[in-house]
Protein backbone atom coordinates (compact mmCIF):
# COMPACT_ATOMS: atom_id res chain seq x y z
CA UNK A 1 0.00 0.00 0.00
CA UNK A 2 1.20 3.48 -0.76
CA UNK A 3 0.19 6.89 0.45
CA UNK A 4 -0.31 9.75 -1.99
CA UNK A 5 -0.26 13.47 -1.38
CA UNK A 6 -1.27 16.18 -3.86
CA UNK A 7 -1.48 19.94 -3.58
CA UNK A 8 -5.21 19.59 -2.90
CA UNK A 9 -4.71 16.93 -0.20
CA UNK A 10 -2.44 18.11 2.63
CA UNK A 11 -2.29 14.63 4.22
CA UNK A 12 -1.42 11.19 2.86
CA UNK A 13 -4.31 9.26 1.37
CA UNK A 14 -4.26 5.48 0.72
CA UNK A 15 -4.01 4.68 -2.99
CA UNK A 16 -2.92 2.09 -5.52
CA UNK A 17 -0.21 3.11 -7.99
CA UNK A 18 0.46 1.18 -11.20
CA UNK A 19 1.75 1.68 -14.76
CA UNK A 20 -0.85 3.30 -16.98
CA UNK A 21 -0.44 0.64 -19.68
CA UNK A 22 0.23 3.05 -22.53
CA UNK A 23 3.82 1.88 -22.95
CA UNK A 24 5.16 5.26 -21.86
CA UNK A 25 6.52 6.49 -18.56
CA UNK A 26 3.07 7.27 -17.11
CA UNK A 27 1.60 5.96 -13.88
CA UNK A 28 -2.01 5.74 -12.72
CA UNK A 29 -2.97 6.64 -9.14
CA UNK A 30 -6.30 5.33 -7.87
CA UNK A 31 -7.35 6.56 -4.43
CA UNK A 32 -9.07 4.10 -2.10
CA UNK A 33 -11.78 6.71 -1.46
CA UNK A 34 -13.02 9.43 -3.87
CA UNK A 35 -10.98 12.64 -3.66
CA UNK A 36 -12.11 16.10 -4.70
CA UNK A 37 -10.09 19.12 -5.81
CA UNK A 38 -7.37 17.14 -7.59
CA UNK A 39 -6.64 18.80 -10.96
CA UNK A 40 -4.21 18.56 -13.88
CA UNK A 41 -1.01 20.52 -13.27
CA UNK A 42 -0.86 19.76 -9.55
CA UNK A 43 2.06 17.82 -8.08
CA UNK A 44 1.55 14.27 -6.85
CA UNK A 45 4.03 12.67 -4.43
CA UNK A 46 3.97 8.94 -3.67
CA UNK A 47 5.13 7.77 -0.24
CA UNK A 48 5.76 4.41 1.39
CA UNK A 49 2.65 4.13 3.58
CA UNK A 50 4.48 2.11 6.24
CA UNK A 51 6.92 4.92 7.04
CA UNK A 52 4.85 7.87 5.83
CA UNK A 53 8.05 9.77 5.05
CA UNK A 54 9.98 7.69 2.47
CA UNK A 55 9.36 9.17 -0.98
CA UNK A 56 8.91 6.55 -3.71
CA UNK A 57 8.32 8.97 -6.59
CA UNK A 58 6.26 11.83 -7.88
CA UNK A 59 5.21 13.85 -10.87
CA UNK A 60 2.52 16.13 -12.20
CA UNK A 61 -1.12 15.23 -12.74
CA UNK A 62 -2.05 15.26 -16.42
CA UNK A 63 -5.72 14.30 -16.27
CA UNK A 64 -8.47 13.74 -13.74
C-alpha positions as CSV (number, residue, x, y, z in Angstrom):
1,X,0.0,0.0,0.0
2,X,1.2,3.5,-0.8
3,X,0.2,6.9,0.5
4,X,-0.3,9.8,-2.0
5,X,-0.3,13.5,-1.4
6,X,-1.3,16.2,-3.9
7,X,-1.5,19.9,-3.6
8,X,-5.2,19.6,-2.9
9,X,-4.7,16.9,-0.2
10,X,-2.4,18.1,2.6
11,X,-2.3,14.6,4.2
12,X,-1.4,11.2,2.9
13,X,-4.3,9.3,1.4
14,X,-4.3,5.5,0.7
15,X,-4.0,4.7,-3.0
16,X,-2.9,2.1,-5.5
17,X,-0.2,3.1,-8.0
18,X,0.5,1.2,-11.2
19,X,1.8,1.7,-14.8
20,X,-0.8,3.3,-17.0
21,X,-0.4,0.6,-19.7
22,X,0.2,3.1,-22.5
23,X,3.8,1.9,-23.0
24,X,5.2,5.3,-21.9
25,X,6.5,6.5,-18.6
26,X,3.1,7.3,-17.1
27,X,1.6,6.0,-13.9
28,X,-2.0,5.7,-12.7
29,X,-3.0,6.6,-9.1
30,X,-6.3,5.3,-7.9
31,X,-7.3,6.6,-4.4
32,X,-9.1,4.1,-2.1
33,X,-11.8,6.7,-1.5
34,X,-13.0,9.4,-3.9
35,X,-11.0,12.6,-3.7
36,X,-12.1,16.1,-4.7
37,X,-10.1,19.1,-5.8
38,X,-7.4,17.1,-7.6
39,X,-6.6,18.8,-11.0
40,X,-4.2,18.6,-13.9
41,X,-1.0,20.5,-13.3
42,X,-0.9,19.8,-9.5
43,X,2.1,17.8,-8.1
44,X,1.6,14.3,-6.9
45,X,4.0,12.7,-4.4
46,X,4.0,8.9,-3.7
47,X,5.1,7.8,-0.2
48,X,5.8,4.4,1.4
49,X,2.6,4.1,3.6
50,X,4.5,2.1,6.2
51,X,6.9,4.9,7.0
52,X,4.9,7.9,5.8
53,X,8.1,9.8,5.0
54,X,10.0,7.7,2.5
55,X,9.4,9.2,-1.0
56,X,8.9,6.6,-3.7
57,X,8.3,9.0,-6.6
58,X,6.3,11.8,-7.9
59,X,5.2,13.9,-10.9
60,X,2.5,16.1,-12.2
61,X,-1.1,15.2,-12.7
62,X,-2.1,15.3,-16.4
63,X,-5.7,14.3,-16.3
64,X,-8.5,13.7,-13.7
